[in-house]
Amino acid sequence: MAVAFEPLGRLYYVDPGEAAYAYGDQVLVPTGDGVEVATCVWGPVQTEWAGPLEACLGPAGQTDLRRETFNRRRRAEIVAVARRLVARHELSMRIVGVDFVDQSDQFDQQAVIYFESPGRVDFRTLLTDLARALQARIDLRQIGPRDAAAIIGGLGPCGRECCCVLVGPRRQPIPARLARDQALPSNPTQLQGSCGRLMCCLAYENELYTDFRTRAPAIGTHVVTDEGAGVVVAHSVPLESVVVQVDAERVVCPLGRVCPPRP
């Protein structure tokens, strides 16, 4: 089944075991920082999976929910304190997000603070002030624009949640040729995501475009359609169709209803 730790956040997949869960149920999920509360987004389904999955540890009890509520308030407090101290020290940093670990075998409490900056930052004095103000171990981590966009969230030009939020940011550079292969506008501002880099969906969707080109007639090919014979003038990959010029009219034809002319 799929769970999320934040509303509309990235999905994580776990093994539900023999228990029955439904959408909206609060469950316990093991993470690298201990057991955390997550919300069931997709109920259990039977499917094949490439590797082993973490096992769900059962429904969250009242004690777990009270701890989760306290930790959310604590994270909000950490963000407010960190932003105030960054402004006081006049550092070129933007606080993006916070992870708060309230139980560990190695230490009592830890606040992991993620920030963006155009360059290297000397935050030694800030680190001391944060530890004193929050009474916790502090870990400051500088992240790039793609990771920052994944934490902050937002909507893409398509109107859907950003790919980096739901799937995760791309770790490899995205080449500009993908935009050309997908016949997208050459204007860079129309291809940038909220992070200011090329949109991750260019890479995620490229496989669909490659597969479509192997099955569709190339542009300029003469074909026969239900509306008559014509010439392919464009591809419409999302619609799984081609645009055909038939006499003075352009028609959109599903790929399965387009065939080459008989010899």
N, C-alpha and C positions, 0 to 999 in steps of 0.2 A: 504494500500500500504506500501511498505518497503522503508525506507530512510536510508542514512548513513551520518555521520558528517565528516568522513575522507575518502579519496579514498581507496577502498578495506577494509574499516573498518567494524565494527560490524553493523548488520542491526537492525533497530528499526521500529516497526510497528505502523502506525497511521491511523486514519479514514480520508479518502480523502473528505468525504462529497459528494456533488453533482458535484464538479468540475472535469474536465478531466485533468489528468496529464500524462506525458510520461517520459520514461527513460531519465535521464540527466537534468530534470527540477529542478531549484533551488526553494525550498519552505521554508516556515516559520513553525517551529515546537516548541511548548512549552516545556521547560525543567525546572528542579528544579532551574536553575540559570537565568531564563528568556527565552525570545524568541530567537531562534538561527536559522541560515540558514543551511539547509540540502539538499542533492541531492537525487532525486527520483531514486531508483534502480530497484524496481518492480512497474509497473504501477498498478492502481486500479483493483482489482478482487473481485468478490462476493464470500465470504466464511463465514463459521461459526467461531466464536471466543469465547474463554472461558470467557472473561471479557471485561469491557469497555476499549476503546482505546482513547488516546489523539487525539483531532481533529486537522487536518492540518489547519493552519491559512491563507492559500492562497499562491500565488506565491511571491517570494522575489522581491522587487523593487530595483532600482538602489541605493537608500540610504542604504538598507539592505546589498547589495553586497559590497558597499564601506566600510561599518562598518566591515563586515566579513574579507575583505582583510586587513584592518588596524589591526584587532585583531590577525590575523595569523602572521603578522609581529611583533606585540607586544609579542606574545608567543615565537617566535624565539629569540627576544631580551632578554626576561626573562631567557630562557634556557642558553644563552651565558653568561649573567651576573652571574647567579647562579653557573655555572660551574667554572667561573673565581674566584669567592669568596670562593668556596669550596676548590679549589686548594691553594688559598692564606692562608686559615686557616688550611690547611693540615688535613682536616677531612676525615674519612673513609666513604665517602658517594658517591653514584653514582646517578646523576640526571637522572630520567627516563622520565618524562613528565611534562607538565604544563597545567593547566586550567586557563583561564583568564576571569574574570567577570568584565565587564565594566559598568554595571548598576545594581543597587540594591536599595531596600527601606531602607536598614540598613547602607550601606556604599557606597563610590564613586567607588573605584576600588579594586579588590582583585586578587592576584596571588596565586593559589594553586599549590605548587611544590611537586611532588611525587619523593621519593628517596628510594634507596636500601642501606642497610648497614648490615654488619655481626652482629652487636650488637647495643646497645643503644648509642646515639650520643648526646653530649652536644652542641647544636647549638644556644645557646642564643646569643652569639656574632655575629654569622652569621645572625641570624634573624634581628638584629639591622642594620647590614650593608646592608642587602637586602632591608629593608624598606626604608633606606636612599637613596640607589642607584636607586630604582625603583619607589619611591614616590607612593606606594600602600600598601594596607594591605596584609600581607604575612601569608600564612598558609602552614607550612611544614608538610608533611604526609609521614611516613615511611610505605612502602608496602612490601609484600612478593614476592618471586620469580615468582609465578604464575601470580599475578597481574602485575608485571613488564613485563613479557613476553607478556601479553595481550596488554599492551600499546605500547611496542616496535614493536611487530609484527614479522613476519618471516614465513618460510616454514617448514613444518614438514617432517619427513622421507618419507611420502607418496607423497611429491611433491606439496601438497595443502597448502593453508594458514592455520596457526595453529588454532586448534579448539578454543583456548582461545580468539583469536581475533574475530572470526566470531560468536561464540556462547557465549563466556564468560568463565572465569576460573571456575573450580570446587571449591566449598566451603568446601566439605567434603573430608577427606583423601581417596586416591584411594588404596584399598588393593592389595597386590601382587598376591593374588589368581586369580584375573581377568586375568592376563597373562597366568597362568596355564590353566584356563578354556578355553582360546582362543588358546591354543596350540602354544604359542609364545616362542621364544628362551628365555632361562633362563639368558642370559647375561644382567645384569642391564643396561649397556651402550646402548644397542639396544632398551631399553624400555623407555629411558629418553627423554623428550622434551627439547626444548631450555632453559627451566627454571631449568633443572637439576633434576626435579621430574618425577614421572611416568606420561606418556602421558595421557591427559584428554580423548582421544578417547577410551582408555580402558574402561572407565566407560560409555561413550556415546554409544558405540557399544555393550556393554554387553547384553543388552536386545535382540538384534538380534541373538546373539549366543545362548541365553537361549531358545528363540522361535524355533530356528533351531533344537536344540537337541530334543525338544518335537515332532518334525515331522520327523526327519531323523532316519534311522536305525542305531543302535549303531555300533561302530567299532567291527569287528569280526562276524557280523551277515551275514548269508548266504542269498543272494538275487538273483533275476533273472533280467537281463537287456536285452536290444536289442542285445547286443553282446554275450549273453550267461549267464550261471549261474556263480556266483563267490562269493567272500567274501569282505565286506566293510573293507578297510584298512585305510581310511582317510576321513575327512570332508573338504569341500571347501565352507565355509559360504558365502564369497563374490559372488561366482558363483552360489549359491543355488544348490549345487550338491554334490555328494559323489564320492570318488575314489574307484573303485572296481577292485580287482585282478581276472581277467578271464584267467584261465590257466597260461601262462607265460607272459601275458600282463596286464598292468594297464590301465584302461579306466576311463575317467571322465564322469559320467552320471548325467543328470539333475534329481533333486529329484522326479519330476513327472513321470519319466520313470523307476523307480526302485521299485520293489515290492517283497515281501517275496515269497519264493517257495511254490508251492501248496503241501498240505499234501499228 
